[in-house]
Amino acid sequence: MNIYALWMTKFGALSPLRQVAIMVGMATISSDILAALAFFVIGLQTPYRVVGVTTVIVVLVSLPLGAFLIGLNFKLKQLAAQLDLESRRDDLTGLLNRAEFYLQTQRLFLASRPMDSAGALLYIDADHFKAINDRFGHATGDEVIHEIGQVIKANIGGRDLAARIGGEEFTVFLTDADLGRANWISHKILIAARTIGRELELDKTPTTVSIGIALHEPGQSLEETLAVADKYLYSAKHQGRNRVVYG
């Protein structure tokens, strides 16, 4: 157990003022004991010995305190990084949340040349999800959503963005993708999603998704691209679900 963990186990529940008081008290007692030992063992008759012993005492007392402060700083940095990550991620799937997806996708749009498409957007919705919740409960529904998120992550590239933007709604932006690649990846997601019900033993209940694809047009905003993908998603639902639709 390191010094930080030991301190927090013993004194972490106390107020900051009490912790400071204990730390100062321990440092004072340790310094006094070391000074007394030095006086009786080697004597302090000369300035050189006084300086030498004082230096040793300061080092011995400050080492644990320094280790504690370094450990505290490291823990705070870890906590800050974790909180920053959690603020940008959906806690159920690990995908980006809506706000972070919008932010990162808009950056891609701005970075693309005005005459070029930035890529393709997929709008994905789990079919008959309410029926799964009603029949098996919300815990099972959460498992289905989690697995759909895993399917999406497994089938996109490192430069692509994926998010859960609603209860059972997902979006994917395929950077620099044309319609052919978007269609290919969409069908991979479509096929993989069909196996979730079997893996979760949902009593032959189908787990399928519908997908609408929109190719980003030069100069088009994210909202406009999403609206086109949403239109094709609605068409996929209207045609019977469990399919990919694009223009």
C-alpha positions in Angstrom: 0.0 0.0 0.0 1.5 3.4 -1.0 1.6 6.4 1.3 -1.5 8.1 -0.3 -3.6 4.9 0.1 -2.4 4.4 3.7 -3.2 8.0 4.6 -6.7 7.9 3.1 -7.4 4.6 4.8 -6.5 6.0 8.2 -7.5 9.7 8.0 -9.4 10.2 4.7 -12.8 10.5 6.5 -11.6 13.4 8.6 -12.0 17.1 7.7 -9.2 18.8 5.7 -8.4 20.9 8.8 -7.9 17.8 11.0 -5.8 16.1 8.4 -3.5 19.2 8.2 -3.3 19.2 12.0 -2.4 15.5 12.1 0.2 16.0 9.3 1.9 18.9 11.1 1.8 17.1 14.3 3.4 13.9 12.9 6.1 16.0 11.1 6.9 17.9 14.4 7.1 14.7 16.5 9.2 13.0 13.9 11.6 16.0 13.7 11.9 16.2 17.5 12.7 12.5 17.8 15.3 12.6 15.1 16.9 15.8 16.6 17.0 14.2 20.1 18.6 11.0 18.7 21.1 13.0 16.8 22.0 15.1 19.9 22.6 12.1 22.1 24.3 9.9 19.5 26.6 12.2 17.7 26.4 15.5 19.6 25.8 18.9 18.0 28.8 20.8 19.3 29.8 22.3 15.9 27.8 24.3 13.3 28.7 21.7 10.6 27.0 18.9 12.6 24.0 21.1 13.2 23.6 21.9 9.5 24.2 18.2 8.6 21.7 16.8 11.1 19.1 19.5 10.2 19.4 18.6 6.5 19.0 14.9 7.2 15.9 15.6 9.4 14.3 17.8 6.8 14.9 15.1 4.1 13.6 12.3 6.2 10.4 14.2 7.3 9.7 15.7 3.8 10.0 12.4 1.9 6.8 10.9 3.1 5.0 14.3 2.8 6.3 14.7 -0.7 5.2 11.2 -1.7 1.8 11.9 -0.3 1.4 15.2 -2.2 2.7 13.6 -5.4 0.2 10.7 -5.0 -2.6 13.2 -4.3 -1.7 15.1 -7.4 -1.6 11.9 -9.5 -5.0 10.8 -8.2 -6.5 14.2 -8.9 -5.3 14.1 -12.5 -6.7 10.6 -12.9 -10.0 11.8 -11.5 -10.1 14.9 -13.7 -9.3 12.7 -16.8 -12.0 10.2 -15.9 -14.6 12.9 -15.3 -13.7 14.6 -18.6 -14.1 11.3 -20.4 -17.4 10.5 -18.7 -18.8 13.9 -19.6 -18.2 13.1 -23.3 -19.4 9.5 -23.3 -22.7 7.6 -23.0 -22.4 5.6 -19.9 -24.4 2.6 -21.2 -22.6 2.0 -24.5 -19.3 3.9 -24.2 -20.0 5.7 -27.4 -20.0 9.5 -27.6 -22.9 11.3 -26.2 -25.0 13.7 -28.4 -23.2 16.9 -27.5 -19.7 15.4 -28.1 -20.8 13.9 -31.4 -22.1 17.2 -32.6 -18.9 19.0 -31.5 -16.5 16.5 -33.2 -18.6 16.1 -36.3 -18.9 19.8 -36.8 -15.1 20.1 -36.5 -14.8 17.5 -39.3 -17.2 19.6 -41.4 -15.2 22.8 -40.9 -11.9 21.0 -41.6 -13.1 19.6 -45.0 -12.6 21.6 -48.1 -15.7 23.6 -49.2 -16.0 21.7 -52.4 -15.7 18.2 -50.8 -17.9 15.9 -48.8 -16.7 15.3 -45.3 -18.1 11.7 -45.3 -21.3 9.8 -44.7 -23.8 9.8 -41.8 -25.7 6.8 -40.6 -28.9 7.2 -38.5 -29.6 3.9 -36.7 -32.6 3.0 -34.7 -33.4 -0.3 -32.8 -36.6 -1.9 -34.1 -39.5 -2.7 -31.8 -37.4 -1.7 -28.8 -40.4 -0.9 -26.6 -41.7 -4.4 -27.1 -38.4 -5.8 -25.8 -38.6 -3.5 -22.8 -42.2 -4.5 -22.1 -41.5 -8.2 -22.5 -38.2 -8.7 -20.8 -37.8 -5.6 -18.7 -35.6 -2.5 -18.8 -32.5 -4.3 -17.6 -32.6 -6.5 -20.7 -33.4 -3.5 -22.8 -30.2 -1.9 -21.5 -28.3 -5.0 -22.5 -29.6 -4.8 -26.0 -28.6 -1.2 -26.3 -25.2 -2.0 -24.9 -24.7 -4.8 -27.4 -25.8 -2.6 -30.3 -23.2 -0.1 -29.2 -20.6 -2.8 -29.3 -21.7 -3.9 -32.8 -21.3 -0.3 -34.0 -17.9 0.1 -32.4 -16.7 -3.2 -33.9 -17.6 -2.2 -37.4 -16.3 1.3 -37.8 -12.8 2.7 -38.3 -10.5 4.7 -35.9 -11.3 8.0 -37.7 -15.1 7.4 -37.6 -17.4 8.8 -34.9 -20.3 6.9 -33.2 -22.8 8.1 -30.6 -25.9 7.2 -28.8 -28.1 10.2 -29.2 -31.4 8.9 -27.7 -33.0 6.0 -26.0 -32.5 3.5 -28.8 -31.1 5.9 -31.5 -27.5 6.0 -32.7 -25.6 8.0 -35.2 -22.3 7.2 -37.0 -20.2 9.6 -39.1 -17.9 7.8 -41.4 -15.0 10.2 -42.2 -14.3 10.7 -45.9 -16.6 7.8 -46.8 -18.5 7.5 -50.0 -21.9 5.9 -50.4 -20.4 2.5 -51.2 -18.4 2.3 -47.9 -21.4 3.7 -45.9 -23.7 1.0 -47.4 -21.2 -1.8 -46.8 -20.6 -0.8 -43.1 -24.4 -0.3 -42.6 -25.1 -3.8 -43.8 -22.3 -5.2 -41.5 -24.1 -3.5 -38.5 -27.4 -4.7 -39.8 -26.3 -8.3 -40.0 -24.4 -8.3 -36.7 -27.4 -6.8 -34.8 -29.6 -9.7 -35.7 -27.5 -12.0 -33.6 -27.9 -10.0 -30.4 -31.3 -11.7 -29.5 -29.8 -15.1 -29.7 -26.7 -14.2 -27.7 -28.9 -12.7 -24.9 -31.3 -15.7 -25.1 -34.3 -13.5 -25.8 -36.6 -16.5 -26.7 -36.3 -16.1 -30.4 -37.3 -12.4 -30.2 -35.6 -10.6 -33.1 -33.2 -7.8 -32.5 -32.9 -5.7 -35.6 -32.0 -2.2 -36.6 -33.1 0.2 -39.3 -30.5 2.5 -40.9 -30.8 5.7 -42.9 -27.7 6.9 -44.8 -27.0 10.5 -45.9 -23.9 11.5 -47.8 -22.7 14.9 -46.5 -23.0 17.5 -49.3 -20.3 20.2 -49.6 -21.4 23.2 -47.5 -24.1 21.3 -45.7 -24.5 21.7 -41.9 -24.7 18.7 -39.6 -28.4 19.4 -38.8 -29.2 19.3 -42.6 -27.2 16.0 -43.0 -29.0 14.5 -40.0 -32.4 15.6 -41.4 -31.7 13.7 -44.7 -30.5 10.6 -42.8 -33.6 10.8 -40.6 -35.8 10.9 -43.7 -34.2 7.7 -45.0 -34.5 6.1 -41.6 -38.2 6.8 -41.5 -38.4 5.3 -45.0 -36.6 2.1 -43.7 -39.1 1.9 -40.8 -42.0 2.4 -43.2 -40.8 -0.3 -45.5 -40.8 -2.9 -42.8 -37.7 -2.2 -40.7 -34.5 -4.3 -40.6 -33.0 -2.7 -43.7 -30.8 0.1 -45.0 -32.2 3.0 -47.0 -30.4 5.8 -48.8 -31.0 8.1 -51.7 
